[in-house]
Amino acid sequence: MTRMLAILALAALAADCGTSPRAVERKGRIISLTDSILTTGGTDTVRFGRLGSGEIAVLRLWLANDASRPVAVASYRRSCGCTTLEFDAQPIAPGDARQVTLTFDSRGERGWQLKALDITLAGGQRPLRLFVEADIK
């Protein structure tokens, strides 16, 4: 009888595995948004590495909400027209993450480049500053 119950329990667990929601795999760079970043701001560096002259490079990043309240990207300001951020303005629930796309257009750039991108977060007091680095050959 005990063996039969164990088999039934395993069968129920196996059946449930197919119907449970699947976790989204977060491949790539993850930037953590914390309560501290919302209050005091923060900085991080995103490196594109070596690019050929005229190359347009794209990186997909994850913004992970590790804060105690929902977070949304409200806007961004850039130091150069060579960087662009594509984002969904919908709130990110605590514990969730959303992918954004960062583009660097190397046309007209030469040598080592360091650009700034300030991301304004809804409800945040200070922006998250991303330094965007690339070496253009």
N, CA and C atoms as an extended XYZ file, in Angstrom:
411
Properties=species:S:1:pos:R:3:atomname:S:1:resname:S:1:resid:I:1 pbc="F F F"
N         0.818       -1.184        0.000 N   MET     1
C         0.000        0.000        0.000 CA  MET     1
C         0.873        1.263        0.000 C   MET     1
N         1.929        1.280        0.820 N   THR     2
C         2.818        2.423        0.881 CA  THR     2
C         3.518        2.625       -0.455 C   THR     2
N         3.895        1.519       -1.068 N   ARG     3
C         4.553        1.590       -2.360 CA  ARG     3
C         3.612        2.169       -3.408 C   ARG     3
N         2.346        1.795       -3.365 N   MET     4
C         1.352        2.291       -4.310 CA  MET     4
C         1.158        3.804       -4.138 C   MET     4
N         1.135        4.286       -2.895 N   LEU     5
C         0.993        5.713       -2.637 CA  LEU     5
C         2.206        6.488       -3.160 C   LEU     5
N         3.392        5.916       -2.992 N   ALA     6
C         4.599        6.562       -3.480 CA  ALA     6
C         4.574        6.669       -4.999 C   ALA     6
N         4.132        5.621       -5.675 N   ILE     7
C         4.043        5.634       -7.136 CA  ILE     7
C         3.017        6.664       -7.598 C   ILE     7
N         1.876        6.733       -6.918 N   LEU     8
C         0.855        7.722       -7.269 CA  LEU     8
C         1.367        9.155       -7.045 C   LEU     8
N         2.103        9.365       -5.968 N   ALA     9
C         2.647       10.692       -5.689 CA  ALA     9
C         3.653       11.100       -6.764 C   ALA     9
N         4.530       10.178       -7.178 N   LEU    10
C         5.495       10.472       -8.234 CA  LEU    10
C         4.797       10.747       -9.564 C   LEU    10
N         3.747        9.993       -9.853 N   ALA    11
C         2.987       10.206      -11.091 CA  ALA    11
C         2.328       11.581      -11.078 C   ALA    11
N         1.797       11.983       -9.937 N   ALA    12
C         1.160       13.303       -9.828 CA  ALA    12
C         2.187       14.418      -10.025 C   ALA    12
N         3.382       14.243       -9.451 N   LEU    13
C         4.433       15.242       -9.630 CA  LEU    13
C         4.877       15.319      -11.082 C   LEU    13
N         5.021       14.191      -11.730 N   ALA    14
C         5.439       14.168      -13.130 CA  ALA    14
C         4.382       14.805      -14.025 C   ALA    14
N         3.121       14.549      -13.741 N   ALA    15
C         2.045       15.138      -14.533 CA  ALA    15
C         2.004       16.641      -14.351 C   ALA    15
N         2.284       17.122      -13.150 N   ASP    16
C         2.254       18.551      -12.860 CA  ASP    16
C         3.392       19.290      -13.558 C   ASP    16
N         4.515       18.611      -13.793 N   CYS    17
C         5.666       19.269      -14.414 CA  CYS    17
C         5.336       19.792      -15.803 C   CYS    17
N         4.482       19.126      -16.519 N   GLY    18
C         4.126       19.563      -17.864 CA  GLY    18
C         3.170       20.736      -17.882 C   GLY    18
N         2.437       20.988      -16.805 N   THR    19
C         1.440       22.052      -16.809 CA  THR    19
C         1.885       23.286      -16.048 C   THR    19
N         2.987       23.227      -15.348 N   SER    20
C         3.468       24.382      -14.589 CA  SER    20
C         4.044       25.417      -15.535 C   SER    20
N         3.921       26.710      -15.191 N   PRO    21
C         4.532       27.728      -16.046 CA  PRO    21
C         6.040       27.556      -16.079 C   PRO    21
N         6.620       27.816      -17.239 N   ARG    22
C         8.060       27.661      -17.398 CA  ARG    22
C         8.759       28.959      -17.030 C   ARG    22
N         9.861       28.830      -16.344 N   ALA    23
C        10.662       29.997      -15.989 CA  ALA    23
C        11.356       30.515      -17.243 C   ALA    23
N        11.443       31.823      -17.381 N   VAL    24
C        12.123       32.421      -18.511 CA  VAL    24
C        13.616       32.424      -18.228 C   VAL    24
N        14.376       31.856      -19.141 N   GLU    25
C        15.823       31.818      -18.972 CA  GLU    25
C        16.398       33.177      -19.334 C   GLU    25
N        17.176       33.732      -18.445 N   ARG    26
C        17.765       35.051      -18.647 CA  ARG    26
C        19.209       34.882      -19.081 C   ARG    26
N        19.417       34.857      -20.385 N   LYS    27
C        20.772       34.743      -20.915 CA  LYS    27
C        21.312       36.145      -21.140 C   LYS    27
N        22.565       36.342      -20.812 N   GLY    28
C        23.193       37.627      -21.045 CA  GLY    28
C        23.386       38.410      -19.766 C   GLY    28
N        23.736       39.650      -19.928 N   ARG    29
C        24.066       40.545      -18.825 CA  ARG    29
C        22.820       40.922      -18.038 C   ARG    29
N        22.902       40.848      -16.719 N   ILE    30
C        21.798       41.222      -15.831 CA  ILE    30
C        22.234       42.412      -14.996 C   ILE    30
N        21.418       43.467      -15.003 N   ILE    31
C        21.664       44.639      -14.170 CA  ILE    31
C        20.591       44.652      -13.086 C   ILE    31
N        21.027       44.599      -11.842 N   SER    32
C        20.118       44.524      -10.704 CA  SER    32
C        19.657       45.921      -10.296 C   SER    32
N        18.333       46.103      -10.202 N   LEU    33
C        17.748       47.356       -9.735 CA  LEU    33
C        17.298       47.137       -8.296 C   LEU    33
N        17.950       47.816       -7.371 N   THR    34
C        17.686       47.629       -5.945 CA  THR    34
C        17.028       48.887       -5.362 C   THR    34
N        16.562       48.771       -4.119 N   ASP    35
C        16.016       49.937       -3.424 CA  ASP    35
C        17.075       51.032       -3.310 C   ASP    35
N        18.316       50.645       -3.092 N   SER    36
C        19.410       51.603       -2.985 CA  SER    36
C        19.608       52.376       -4.294 C   SER    36
N        19.560       51.680       -5.414 N   ILE    37
C        19.709       52.348       -6.713 CA  ILE    37
C        18.552       53.311       -6.951 C   ILE    37
N        17.343       52.925       -6.557 N   LEU    38
C        16.193       53.821       -6.731 CA  LEU    38
C        16.343       55.083       -5.882 C   LEU    38
N        16.965       54.956       -4.725 N   THR    39
C        17.107       56.092       -3.811 CA  THR    39
C        18.309       56.960       -4.148 C   THR    39
N        19.464       56.341       -4.337 N   THR    40
C        20.703       57.120       -4.502 CA  THR    40
C        21.270       57.082       -5.907 C   THR    40
N        20.678       56.320       -6.794 N   GLY    41
C        21.225       56.156       -8.135 CA  GLY    41
C        22.301       55.094       -8.133 C   GLY    41
N        22.874       54.852       -9.251 N   GLY    42
C        23.927       53.851       -9.347 CA  GLY    42
C        24.618       53.953      -10.682 C   GLY    42
N        25.697       53.221      -10.825 N   THR    43
C        26.440       53.194      -12.083 CA  THR    43
C        26.803       51.754      -12.427 C   THR    43
N        26.971       51.524      -13.700 N   ASP    44
C        27.428       50.231      -14.189 CA  ASP    44
C        28.092       50.490      -15.535 C   ASP    44
N        28.906       49.575      -15.991 N   THR    45
C        29.584       49.704      -17.280 CA  THR    45
C        29.191       48.552      -18.179 C   THR    45
N        28.854       48.893      -19.412 N   VAL    46
C        28.520       47.898      -20.430 CA  VAL    46
C        29.598       47.988      -21.501 C   VAL    46
N        30.268       46.875      -21.746 N   ARG    47
C        31.392       46.866      -22.689 CA  ARG    47
C        30.992       46.161      -23.987 C   ARG    47
N        31.124       46.889      -25.082 N   PHE    48
C        30.872       46.305      -26.398 CA  PHE    48
C        32.125       45.640      -26.952 C   PHE    48
N        33.288       45.970      -26.396 N   GLY    49
C        34.532       45.372      -26.873 CA  GLY    49
C        35.024       46.057      -28.133 C   GLY    49
N        35.740       45.315      -28.961 N   ARG    50
C        36.324       45.871      -30.183 CA  ARG    50
C        35.293       45.815      -31.309 C   ARG    50
N        35.091       46.967      -31.956 N   LEU    51
C        34.162       47.073      -33.076 CA  LEU    51
C        34.893       47.608      -34.296 C   LEU    51
N        34.458       47.200      -35.461 N   GLY    52
C        34.995       47.759      -36.690 CA  GLY    52
C        34.359       49.114      -36.954 C   GLY    52
N        35.084       49.991      -37.616 N   SER    53
C        34.567       51.315      -37.948 CA  SER    53
C        33.291       51.174      -38.787 C   SER    53
N        32.248       51.867      -38.382 N   GLY    54
C        30.976       51.808      -39.095 CA  GLY    54
C        30.057       50.688      -38.644 C   GLY    54
N        30.505       49.846      -37.728 N   GLU    55
C        29.703       48.722      -37.243 CA  GLU    55
C        28.620       49.212      -36.260 C   GLU    55
N        27.462       48.619      -36.352 N   ILE    56
C        26.381       48.890      -35.405 CA  ILE    56
C        26.222       47.632      -34.559 C   ILE    56
N        26.516       47.761      -33.268 N   ALA    57
C        26.497       46.609      -32.360 CA  ALA    57
C        25.269       46.688      -31.456 C   ALA    57
N        24.718       45.522      -31.132 N   VAL    58
C        23.515       45.431      -30.308 CA  VAL    58
C        23.771       44.476      -29.153 C   VAL    58
N        23.430       44.909      -27.935 N   LEU    59
C        23.491       44.045      -26.754 CA  LEU    59
C        22.108       44.001      -26.120 C   LEU    59
N        21.711       42.830      -25.705 N   ARG    60
C        20.466       42.682      -24.957 CA  ARG    60
C        20.828       42.494      -23.490 C   ARG    60
N        20.242       43.337      -22.654 N   LEU    61
C        20.504       43.317      -21.218 CA  LEU    61
C        19.206       43.016      -20.488 C   LEU    61
N        19.329       42.448      -19.305 N   TRP    62
C        18.171       42.226      -18.443 CA  TRP    62
C        18.203       43.227      -17.301 C   TRP    62
N        17.097       43.916      -17.065 N   LEU    63
C        16.929       44.742      -15.878 CA  LEU    63
C        16.142       43.904      -14.885 C   LEU    63
N        16.796       43.482      -13.821 N   ALA    64
C        16.174       42.627      -12.807 CA  ALA    64
C        15.713       43.500      -11.644 C   ALA    64
N        14.443       43.422      -11.314 N   ASN    65
C        13.907       44.210      -10.211 CA  ASN    65
C        14.137       43.474       -8.898 C   ASN    65
N        15.181       43.876       -8.194 N   ASP    66
C        15.484       43.332       -6.876 CA  ASP    66
C        15.068       44.316       -5.783 C   ASP    66
N        14.222       45.277       -6.139 N   ALA    67
C        13.706       46.262       -5.197 CA  ALA    67
C        12.426       45.726       -4.558 C   ALA    67
N        11.931       46.456       -3.576 N   SER    68
C        10.730       46.023       -2.855 CA  SER    68
C         9.440       46.511       -3.497 C   SER    68
N         9.547       47.261       -4.583 N   ARG    69
C         8.352       47.779       -5.258 CA  ARG    69
C         8.543       47.677       -6.771 C   ARG    69
N         7.447       47.773       -7.540 N   PRO    70
C         7.589       47.727       -8.997 CA  PRO    70
C         8.475       48.863       -9.514 C   PRO    70
N         9.182       48.589      -10.602 N   VAL    71
C        10.092       49.548      -11.217 CA  VAL    71
C         9.770       49.604      -12.706 C   VAL    71
N         9.838       50.800      -13.282 N   ALA    72
C         9.641       50.949      -14.723 CA  ALA    72
C        10.668       51.939      -15.260 C   ALA    72
N        11.127       51.687      -16.466 N   VAL    73
C        11.994       52.644      -17.140 CA  VAL    73
C        11.086       53.748      -17.669 C   VAL    73
N        11.340       54.983      -17.237 N   ALA    74
C        10.511       56.115      -17.663 CA  ALA    74
C        11.101       56.776      -18.911 C   ALA    74
N        12.416       56.950      -18.918 N   SER    75
C        13.080       57.597      -20.054 CA  SER    75
C        14.582       57.382      -19.912 C   SER    75
N        15.320       57.884      -20.901 N   TYR    76
C        16.774       57.864      -20.796 CA  TYR    76
C        17.344       59.087      -21.503 C   TYR    76
N        18.527       59.456      -21.076 N   ARG    77
C        19.249       60.577      -21.674 CA  ARG    77
C        20.639       60.057      -22.014 C   ARG    77
N        21.139       60.448      -23.172 N   ARG    78
C        22.433       59.937      -23.626 CA  ARG    78
C        23.401       61.070      -23.902 C   ARG    78
N        24.675       60.778      -23.751 N   SER    79
C        25.703       61.790      -23.984 CA  SER    79
C        26.083       61.875      -25.455 C   SER    79
N        25.622       60.915      -26.246 N   CYS    80
C        26.008       60.835      -27.654 CA  CYS    80
C        24.868       60.196      -28.442 C   CYS    80
N        24.654       60.661      -29.643 N   GLY    81
C        23.622       60.068      -30.492 CA  GLY    81
C        23.976       58.674      -30.978 C   GLY    81
N        25.161       58.193      -30.636 N   CYS    82
C        25.599       56.870      -31.093 CA  CYS    82
C        25.021       55.736      -30.240 C   CYS    82
N        24.397       56.072      -29.114 N   THR    83
C        23.805       55.031      -28.263 CA  THR    83
C        22.282       55.170      -28.262 C   THR    83
N        21.610       54.034      -28.239 N   THR    84
C        20.150       54.001      -28.205 CA  THR    84
C        19.714       52.894      -27.259 C   THR    84
N        18.651       53.153      -26.505 N   LEU    85
C        18.097       52.144      -25.605 CA  LEU    85
C        16.642       51.896      -25.994 C   LEU    85
N        16.330       50.649      -26.301 N   GLU    86
C        14.942       50.260      -26.572 CA  GLU    86
C        14.434       49.544      -25.333 C   GLU    86
N        13.248       49.966      -24.834 N   PHE    87
C        12.722       49.394      -23.602 CA  PHE    87
C        11.202       49.398      -23.631 C   PHE    87
N        10.629       48.563      -22.787 N   ASP    88
C         9.193       48.512      -22.569 CA  ASP    88
C         8.929       49.298      -21.287 C   ASP    88
N         8.035       50.264      -21.340 N   ALA    89
C         7.789       51.131      -20.186 CA  ALA    89
C         6.851       50.510      -19.149 C   ALA    89
N         6.422       49.279      -19.364 N   GLN    90
C         5.558       48.611      -18.395 CA  GLN    90
C         6.345       48.316      -17.118 C   GLN    90
N         5.679       48.417      -15.959 N   PRO    91
C         6.383       48.135      -14.687 CA  PRO    91
C         6.916       46.707      -14.619 C   PRO    91
N         8.048       46.580      -13.946 N   ILE    92
C         8.660       45.278      -13.691 CA  ILE    92
C         8.358       44.942      -12.226 C   ILE    92
N         7.661       43.862      -11.992 N   ALA    93
C         7.289       43.469      -10.633 CA  ALA    93
C         8.529       43.053       -9.845 C   ALA    93
N         8.500       43.220       -8.517 N   PRO    94
C         9.623       42.749       -7.700 CA  PRO    94
C         9.907       41.267       -7.969 C   PRO    94
N        11.164       40.932       -8.165 N   GLY    95
C        11.554       39.559       -8.440 CA  GLY    95
C        11.514       39.194       -9.913 C   GLY    95
N        11.000       40.088      -10.757 N   ASP    96
C        10.899       39.816      -12.189 CA  ASP    96
C        11.998       40.576      -12.926 C   ASP    96
N        12.116       40.365      -14.221 N   ALA    97
C        13.121       41.052      -15.035 CA  ALA    97
C        12.543       41.330      -16.415 C   ALA    97
N        13.116       42.310      -17.077 N   ARG    98
C        12.687       42.644      -18.432 CA  ARG    98
C        13.923       42.921      -19.264 C   ARG    98
N        13.857       42.483      -20.512 N   GLN    99
C        14.992       42.677      -21.405 CA  GLN    99
C        14.901       44.043      -22.089 C   GLN    99
N        16.040       44.714      -22.222 N   VAL   100
C        16.160       45.960      -22.961 CA  VAL   100
C        17.253       45.759      -24.007 C   VAL   100
N        17.240       46.601      -25.032 N   THR   101
C        18.224       46.493      -26.105 CA  THR   101
C        19.046       47.765      -26.166 C   THR   101
N        20.357       47.617      -26.071 N   LEU   102
C        21.288       48.739      -26.137 CA  LEU   102
C        22.052       48.643      -27.457 C   LEU   102
N        22.026       49.732      -28.222 N   THR   103
C        22.684       49.769      -29.528 CA  THR   103
C        23.792       50.812      -29.514 C   THR   103
N        24.932       50.455      -30.093 N   PHE   104
C        26.048       51.388      -30.255 CA  PHE   104
C        26.369       51.467      -31.743 C   PHE   104
N        26.277       52.674      -32.302 N   ASP   105
C        26.562       52.924      -33.713 CA  ASP   105
C        27.941       53.565      -33.803 C   ASP   105
N        28.908       52.835      -34.331 N   SER   106
C        30.294       53.314      -34.337 CA  SER   106
C        30.622       54.229      -35.513 C   SER   106
N        29.652       54.502      -36.370 N   ARG   107
C        29.938       55.386      -37.512 CA  ARG   107
C        30.408       56.756      -37.008 C   ARG   107
N        31.541       57.195      -37.531 N   GLY   108
C        32.103       58.483      -37.150 CA  GLY   108
C        32.939       58.443      -35.882 C   GLY   108
N        33.039       57.297      -35.240 N   GLU   109
C        33.817       57.168      -33.999 CA  GLU   109
C        35.127       56.442      -34.293 C   GLU   109
N        36.169       56.778      -33.550 N   ARG   110
C        37.479       56.133      -33.685 CA  ARG   110
C        38.099       55.971      -32.309 C   ARG   110
N        38.848       54.893      -32.126 N   GLY   111
C        39.568       54.682      -30.880 CA  GLY   111
C        38.661       54.269      -29.736 C   GLY   111
N        39.199       54.399      -28.531 N   TRP   112
C        38.465       54.001      -27.330 CA  TRP   112
C        37.365       55.018      -27.043 C   TRP   112
N        36.157       54.550      -26.827 N   GLN   113
C        35.006       55.415      -26.588 CA  GLN   113
C        34.374       55.072      -25.242 C   GLN   113
N        33.979       56.112      -24.514 N   LEU   114
C        33.241       55.947      -23.266 CA  LEU   114
C        32.087       56.939      -23.292 C   LEU   114
N        30.890       56.418      -23.380 N   LYS   115
C        29.676       57.238      -23.458 CA  LYS   115
C        28.846       56.993      -22.207 C   LYS   115
N        27.971       57.950      -21.879 N   ALA   116
C        27.107       57.807      -20.702 CA  ALA   116
C        25.646       57.756      -21.142 C   ALA   116
N        24.892       56.938      -20.444 N   LEU   117
C        23.457       56.782      -20.689 CA  LEU   117
C        22.775       56.809      -19.328 C   LEU   117
N        21.975       57.839      -19.057 N   ASP   118
C        21.264       57.956      -17.781 CA  ASP   118
C        19.848       57.433      -17.942 C   ASP   118
N        19.507       56.398      -17.178 N   ILE   119
C        18.179       55.785      -17.237 CA  ILE   119
C        17.371       56.287      -16.050 C   ILE   119
N        16.262       56.952      -16.343 N   THR   120
C        15.359       57.434      -15.304 CA  THR   120
C        14.345       56.339      -15.015 C   THR   120
N        14.257       55.954      -13.748 N   LEU   121
C        13.340       54.903      -13.320 CA  LEU   121
C        12.142       55.545      -12.629 C   LEU   121
N        10.942       55.156      -13.016 N   ALA   122
C         9.731       55.712      -12.405 CA  ALA   122
C         9.773       55.449      -10.900 C   ALA   122
N         9.599       56.493      -10.133 N   GLY   123
C         9.651       56.372       -8.677 CA  GLY   123
C        11.038       56.486       -8.102 C   GLY   123
N        12.056       56.495       -8.951 N   GLY   124
C        13.429       56.620       -8.477 CA  GLY   124
C        13.790       58.081       -8.263 C   GLY   124
N        14.657       58.325       -7.322 N   GLN   125
C        15.073       59.698       -7.024 CA  GLN   125
C        16.269       60.137       -7.863 C   GLN   125
N        17.096       59.181       -8.264 N   ARG   126
C        18.283       59.473       -9.067 CA  ARG   126
C        18.369       58.441      -10.188 C   ARG   126
N        18.983       58.807      -11.318 N   PRO   127
C        19.053       57.860      -12.441 CA  PRO   127
C        20.110       56.776      -12.240 C   PRO   127
N        19.956       55.741      -13.005 N   LEU   128
C        20.978       54.707      -13.134 CA  LEU   128
C        21.834       55.117      -14.314 C   LEU   128
N        23.119       55.324      -14.096 N   ARG   129
C        24.021       55.734      -15.173 CA  ARG   129
C        24.773       54.517      -15.689 C   ARG   129
N        24.619       54.268      -16.987 N   LEU   130
C        25.386       53.216      -17.645 CA  LEU   130
C        26.494       53.867      -18.445 C   LEU   130
N        27.707       53.415      -18.217 N   PHE   131
C        28.820       53.824      -19.051 CA  PHE   131
C        28.927       52.796      -20.159 C   PHE   131
N        28.955       53.260      -21.389 N   VAL   132
C        29.014       52.381      -22.559 CA  VAL   132
C        30.412       52.519      -23.153 C   VAL   132
N        31.114       51.406      -23.199 N   GLU   133
C        32.515       51.404      -23.629 CA  GLU   133
C        32.673       50.580      -24.902 C   GLU   133
N        33.490       51.102      -25.827 N   ALA   134
C        33.796       50.374      -27.064 CA  ALA   134
C        35.162       50.834      -27.565 C   ALA   134
N        35.839       49.943      -28.269 N   ASP   135
C        37.121       50.254      -28.891 CA  ASP   135
C        36.923       50.114      -30.400 C   ASP   135
N        36.950       51.247      -31.104 N   ILE   136
C        36.644       51.277      -32.542 CA  ILE   136
C        37.933       51.226      -33.342 C   ILE   136
N        38.047       50.231      -34.197 N   LYS   137
C        39.242       50.071      -35.055 CA  LYS   137
C        38.924       50.459      -36.474 C   LYS   137
